Amino acid sequence: MKHILITGASTGIGAETACLLAEGNRIFVHYCASESSAGKVADNVESRGGQAHLVQADLSTEAGCRKLIEAVSAQTDKLDVLVNNAGAMLERKNVREITWDLMARTFAVNTFSIMAVTSMCIPLLDKGDDPNIINLTSVAIRHGAPTATVYGAAKAAIDSFTRGIAKELAPAIRVNALAPGVILTPFHDQVTSAEQLETFRKSNPLQKNGDPIHIAKAVRFIIENDFMNGETIDINGGIFMR
């Protein structure tokens, strides 16, 4: 049985990952505000043969990050997997319009939260079985993403953070990242119009946008492959290629 903490697991990629990894495992389903959605994920995890624990915290603050780790630590003395999935594009803004407040809030939820949660989880991961950390970045780190440059920069910091701690924590703890392309989740509800999503779809070589399961399967692959470390895997249908 693996003990797995997934942040931002009430919807989208986090929820799909929790359900895919459920069987035989203990899943800590973190959520910020959507308790009803998180409860449905927990029910799904248990229907698939896993154990689910709901943990609420606002990870945009240091106090919230500490609250999360304290809640998890009260129920387990180890973690095998940490999936740093929580994040958000708060607003789309032209670079001429960005404000200090937008930068601070974007980095708090997408960068500082992952750094803080990771650091606080290390004592639990040190006791895990083949412990590993998986960070979610974005295709925005690859191609610039006009109107999402602040978000892209925040995620790019995590790309660098991933490589740094992959060296620092090896060989005890593996660290990798995933850079999803356009994935159809509630993430886009407030910041991406239907017309924009269609434009993204048409510009993709596969002529489609992704689904959360595409990312969840990659999380499972990293967990199972104990020779992966310090890598960022691009999963975007070919909209960005190396």
N, C-alpha and C positions, 0 to 999 in steps of 0.2 A: 504494500500500500504506500503510495506516494502522498506526501502532504504538499499541497499546491496552493499558493496564494495568487489570485488573479485580480489585479486592480481594474476598476471600471468594468465590472463583469455583469452589470444589470441589463445591458443591451449590446447589440452589434458583435464585434469581434470578441470581446471579453466573454459575453454570454455563450457564443458558439463554441469558444475554446473550453469553457467550463463543462459544457455538455459533452463535447467530444472526448475529454479526458476523464469523464466521470467514473466509468466502470472500475470498481476496485480501489478507488482513490478517495482521499479526503480533500475536498475543495473548499477553500475559503473564498467566498463570493463577496468581493468588496463593491460597495456602491456609495454614492454621495447623497443623492436626493430621492432616487426612484425606488423606494422600498417595495412597492407592489411588483415592479418589474423584476427586482432582485429575488423576491420570493418565488416568482414563477420559474426563474432559473434554478433556484435551490430545489424546487419540486422536481424539475426535469432531471437534475443531477441525481437525485435519490431514486427516481424511477428507472434510471439507467444503472443502478447498482453502486452508486457512490454515496459518500457522506458529505452533506453540505452544511456550511456554517456561514451565516450572514454577518458581515462586519461593515459598519457605517463610519465614514470619516470624510472630511473635506480635505483633500490632499493639496490644496492650493496654499495651505498654511503649515508651518512647522508643527504647531500643536496638533493639527489634524493627522499629520504623518505619524506623530508619536502615539496618538490615540489608536490608529490602525494597528501598529506593531504591539502595543500593549494588549489590545483585544485578541490578537492572534496568539501572543505569548501566553495568555491566560488559558488557552485551550490546547496548546501543543508546545513541546520543548524543542521542536526541530521543523525545518522546512527542506523539502527536496527541490522544489521549483518555485521561483518567483517570476511571474509574468507581469512586467510593468506596462500595462496596456492603457491605463487612464490618461486622457488628454483631450484637448479640444481646440478647434479653431474658433476663437471668440468672435472675430469680425474679419471681413475682407476689407482691406484699406489700401489705396494707392500709397506709395512711399511718401508722397507729399503730404499725406493726411495722417500719418501715424503719430501717436502721442506717447509720452512717457508712460502714462497709465496703461495703455494697451500693451506696450512692451513688457511692463512689469507683470501684468496679469497673465499674459501669454507664457512668459518664461516660468512663472510660478507654477502653473498647472502642467506644463509640458516638459520642463527641464528640472527645476529645483525639486519638484515632488519625486521624480524618479531617482535623482541623486540622493535625496534624503531617505526615502524608503529603502533603497538599496543598502545604504550604509547601516541603517538601523536593523536590517534583516540579516546581516552577516553572521552575528552570533547564532542565529537559528539555522542558517545555511551550513555553517561549520559542522553542525551535527547531522546533516542530511546524508542521504545515499546518492552518490553521483550528483551533488547539488549543482544546479545551474540557474542562471538568470537570463531571461529573454526580454529585451527591450523593444518596444514598438516605436519606430521612427516614421518615415513617410517618403513617398516619391518626391515630395517637395524639396528634399535635401539634394536631389539630383539635378532637377531642371529649372530651378529658380522660382517657379510658381508665382507669376505676377498677381498682385492683390493678396497674396498669402506669404509675403516675404518674411514677416515677423515670425509666423508659425514655422516656416521652413527653417529659419535660423535657429529657433528653439529646438527643433528636432535634429538639426545638424549637430548641435552641441551634444546631444545624446549619442549620436553616431560616434563622435570622438571619445566621449565618456566610455562607451562600450569597449573600444579598443584599448583604452588605457587601463581599465579595471580588469579586462581579460588577461592582461599581462601581470597586473598586480596581484590578482587573486589566484592565478594558476600556481600549482596544479590542483589545488583543493576545490576550487569553484570555477566552473566554466561560465563564460559570458558571451552571448551572441545577440544579434538584433535582426529584426525584420523591417523592411521598408515597403509597406503596402502601396499599391497604386490607388485608383479610385474604387473604393469598396462601398457598396450600397448598404448603408447603415444610417441610423438616426443622426450620426455625426454631421451629415450634410443638410439636415432639415432646415436649419436657420441661416446657413451660409452659402448654399449652392442651389441655384434654381434648377428647375427641370430642364430648361434650355441649356444650361451649362453642363449638366450631366449628359445630355444628348450629344453635345459637342465633344465631351471627353470620350464618349463611346465611339463616335465616328472616327476620332483621331487614333484610336487604339488599333494596332494591327489585327487583333482578334475580333474587332468590331463588337466589343462588349465591355461593360464594367464588371468588377469582381463582386463576389459574395463573401460574407464572413467565413464560410467554411474553407475557402481557399487559404486564408491566413491561419485558421485553427489547425489545419492539416500540417502546415509548415512548423507551427509550434510543436506539435507532436513529433515531427521528424527531428527537430533539434534535440528534444528531450531524449530520444532514442539513440542518437548518434553521439557517442562519447569521444569522438575525435574531432568534433567541431568546437572551435574556440576563436573569439575575436572577429567573427564574420558578420557582415550585414547582407542578408539575402533579399534581393529585389523580387517582388511578386506583383507584377503590374500589367501582365498581358503583352508586354513588349513596347509600352509607351515610352519606356526608357531602357536602353540596352547598353551593355559595356563590351 
